[in-house]
Amino acid sequence: MAKLYFYYAAMNAGKTTKLLQSSFNYRERGLDTLLYTFKFDNRFGDSKIASRVGLVTEALTFDRSLDLLADITKRLTENTACVMIDEAQFITKQQVIQLCKVVDDLNIPVLAYGLRSDFLGEPFEGSLYLLLWADELIEIKTICHCGKKATMNAKFDSNGNILRAGEQIDIGGNEKYVSLCRRHYTAGQCKRRS
């Protein structure tokens, strides 16, 4: 029976690497996967999923208006084994419901990968509803500079100061975000790599 899986973590935990490895595993067995990524994250080119370790593949894109159920339904083939969503924190509640229908009505597993919270410690809409509605929740762990488990995403300015205000969606990587444990996030202690 198909399930909706939510793989969540702080930034730089390897979510995208795990997605790409999972897709590779299906494809190595002769099965197809439908891969989606957030349309506005084009740091590595349009319609691409790329990990920090250098893995890259072509993907379909979504924005907050795409009907995922309709789009997935029209793209399914007999050989489609799985749907994978990168940057799943950016989907809407309605799109989470659509993914549930892909699982429940079409019997296709959906693996969603995303952040649990934003840099203000607030949930993203997609993450919130995936945490509530997914059949399986899988935490992918990463570490803070102190060696403890990082659960928070901090955004910093050019001087390394943690920002406590701003737009929720601001695409970026190591140049503006760092993963911290709750203690260092709360204290505003950001030690980032140069």
C-alpha positions as CSV (number, residue, x, y, z in Angstrom):
1,M,0.0,0.0,0.0
2,A,1.3,3.4,-1.0
3,K,2.2,6.0,1.7
4,L,3.0,9.7,1.9
5,Y,6.4,10.2,3.5
6,F,7.8,13.4,4.8
7,Y,11.6,13.6,5.2
8,Y,12.3,16.7,7.2
9,A,15.4,18.4,8.6
10,A,17.2,21.7,9.1
11,M,19.3,23.0,6.3
12,N,22.3,21.2,5.0
13,A,21.2,17.8,6.3
14,G,21.4,16.0,2.9
15,K,17.7,16.0,2.1
16,T,18.2,16.5,-1.6
17,T,21.1,14.0,-1.7
18,K,18.8,11.4,-0.2
19,L,16.0,12.3,-2.7
20,L,18.4,11.9,-5.6
21,Q,19.8,8.6,-4.2
22,S,16.2,7.2,-3.8
23,S,15.3,8.2,-7.4
24,F,18.5,6.6,-8.6
25,N,17.6,3.4,-6.8
26,Y,14.2,3.2,-8.5
27,R,15.6,4.0,-11.9
28,E,18.4,1.4,-11.5
29,R,15.7,-1.2,-11.1
30,G,14.0,0.0,-14.3
31,L,11.3,2.0,-12.6
32,D,10.3,5.6,-13.3
33,T,10.1,8.4,-10.8
34,L,8.4,11.8,-11.2
35,L,10.6,14.5,-9.6
36,Y,9.4,18.0,-8.7
37,T,11.2,21.0,-7.3
38,F,10.2,24.5,-6.4
39,K,10.0,26.7,-9.6
40,F,11.7,29.7,-8.0
41,D,14.8,27.8,-6.7
42,N,16.9,28.2,-9.9
43,R,20.3,28.5,-8.2
44,F,21.5,25.5,-10.2
45,G,19.5,26.2,-13.4
46,D,15.9,25.9,-14.3
47,S,14.1,22.6,-13.8
48,K,17.0,21.1,-11.9
49,I,17.4,19.4,-8.5
50,A,21.0,19.7,-7.2
51,S,22.6,18.7,-4.0
52,R,25.6,20.3,-2.3
53,V,27.6,17.1,-3.0
54,G,27.3,17.7,-6.7
55,L,24.5,15.4,-7.8
56,V,22.1,17.0,-10.3
57,T,19.1,15.8,-12.3
58,E,16.3,17.3,-14.4
59,A,13.0,17.8,-12.6
60,L,9.5,19.1,-13.1
61,T,8.7,22.3,-11.3
62,F,5.9,23.4,-9.1
63,D,4.7,26.7,-7.8
64,R,1.9,27.4,-5.3
65,S,-0.8,27.4,-8.0
66,L,0.0,24.0,-9.6
67,D,-2.6,21.3,-9.2
68,L,-0.2,18.5,-8.3
69,L,-2.9,15.8,-8.5
70,A,-3.8,16.8,-12.1
71,D,-0.2,17.2,-13.1
72,I,0.9,13.9,-11.7
73,T,-2.1,12.1,-13.1
74,K,-1.4,13.3,-16.6
75,R,2.3,12.3,-16.4
76,L,1.9,8.8,-14.9
77,T,2.9,5.8,-16.9
78,E,2.6,2.1,-16.2
79,N,6.2,2.2,-15.0
80,T,5.9,5.2,-12.6
81,A,6.8,3.8,-9.2
82,C,7.1,7.0,-7.1
83,V,6.7,10.8,-6.9
84,M,9.3,12.8,-5.2
85,I,9.0,16.4,-4.1
86,D,12.1,18.5,-3.3
87,E,11.7,21.7,-1.3
88,A,8.3,20.4,-0.1
89,Q,8.1,23.2,2.5
90,F,6.9,25.5,-0.3
91,I,3.8,23.5,-1.2
92,T,0.4,24.6,0.1
93,K,-2.1,22.9,2.3
94,Q,-4.2,22.2,-0.9
95,Q,-1.2,20.6,-2.6
96,V,-0.6,18.4,0.5
97,I,-4.2,17.2,0.1
98,Q,-3.6,16.6,-3.6
99,L,-0.5,14.5,-2.7
100,C,-2.7,12.5,-0.3
101,K,-5.0,11.7,-3.2
102,V,-2.1,10.6,-5.3
103,V,-1.3,8.1,-2.5
104,D,-4.8,7.1,-1.6
105,D,-6.6,7.2,-5.0
106,L,-3.8,6.4,-7.4
107,N,-1.8,4.1,-5.1
108,I,1.5,5.8,-5.9
109,P,4.0,6.5,-3.0
110,V,5.0,10.2,-2.5
111,L,8.3,11.1,-0.9
112,A,8.4,14.8,0.2
113,Y,11.6,16.3,1.4
114,G,11.8,19.7,3.1
115,L,12.5,22.0,6.0
116,R,10.4,21.7,9.1
117,S,10.6,25.5,9.9
118,D,11.8,28.8,8.6
119,F,14.6,31.1,9.9
120,L,12.1,32.7,12.3
121,G,11.3,29.3,13.9
122,E,7.8,29.3,12.2
123,P,6.4,26.4,10.2
124,F,6.1,26.6,6.5
125,E,2.6,25.8,5.3
126,G,3.7,22.7,3.4
127,S,5.7,21.4,6.3
128,L,3.0,22.0,8.8
129,Y,0.4,20.0,6.8
130,L,2.9,17.3,5.8
131,L,3.8,16.9,9.5
132,L,0.0,16.5,10.2
133,W,-1.1,14.4,7.3
134,A,1.9,12.3,6.2
135,D,1.8,8.5,6.9
136,E,5.4,8.4,7.8
137,L,7.7,11.1,9.3
138,I,11.4,10.7,8.9
139,E,13.9,13.1,10.5
140,I,17.2,13.6,8.7
141,K,19.7,14.8,11.2
142,T,22.5,17.4,10.9
143,I,24.6,19.1,13.4
144,C,25.2,22.5,14.9
145,H,28.7,24.0,15.1
146,C,28.8,22.8,18.7
147,G,28.2,19.2,17.7
148,K,24.7,18.9,19.0
149,K,21.7,18.1,16.7
150,A,20.7,21.1,14.6
151,T,17.0,21.6,14.5
152,M,16.8,25.3,13.6
153,N,17.6,27.3,10.5
154,A,19.2,30.7,11.0
155,K,19.5,33.4,8.4
156,F,22.5,35.8,8.8
157,D,23.6,39.1,7.4
158,S,26.9,40.0,5.8
159,N,28.4,40.5,9.3
160,G,27.3,37.1,10.6
161,N,24.5,38.5,12.7
162,I,21.4,36.3,12.9
163,L,18.3,38.0,11.4
164,R,15.0,37.9,13.3
165,A,12.8,39.5,10.7
166,G,12.2,39.3,6.9
167,E,10.3,37.4,4.2
168,Q,9.7,33.7,4.9
169,I,10.8,32.7,1.4
170,D,14.3,33.9,0.4
171,I,16.0,31.2,-1.6
172,G,19.6,30.6,-0.7
173,G,22.2,28.3,0.7
174,N,25.3,28.4,2.9
175,E,25.9,32.1,1.9
176,K,22.9,33.2,4.0
177,Y,21.7,30.3,6.1
178,V,23.2,28.0,8.8
179,S,21.7,25.1,10.8
180,L,21.9,25.5,14.6
181,C,20.8,23.7,17.8
182,R,18.0,25.4,19.6
183,R,20.3,26.8,22.3
184,H,22.6,28.6,19.8
185,Y,19.6,29.7,17.6
186,T,17.9,31.3,20.7
187,A,21.2,32.9,21.8
188,G,21.9,34.2,18.3
189,Q,25.3,32.5,18.2
190,C,26.1,31.9,14.6
191,K,29.5,30.3,13.8
192,R,29.5,29.8,10.0
193,R,32.2,28.5,7.7
194,S,34.2,31.0,5.7
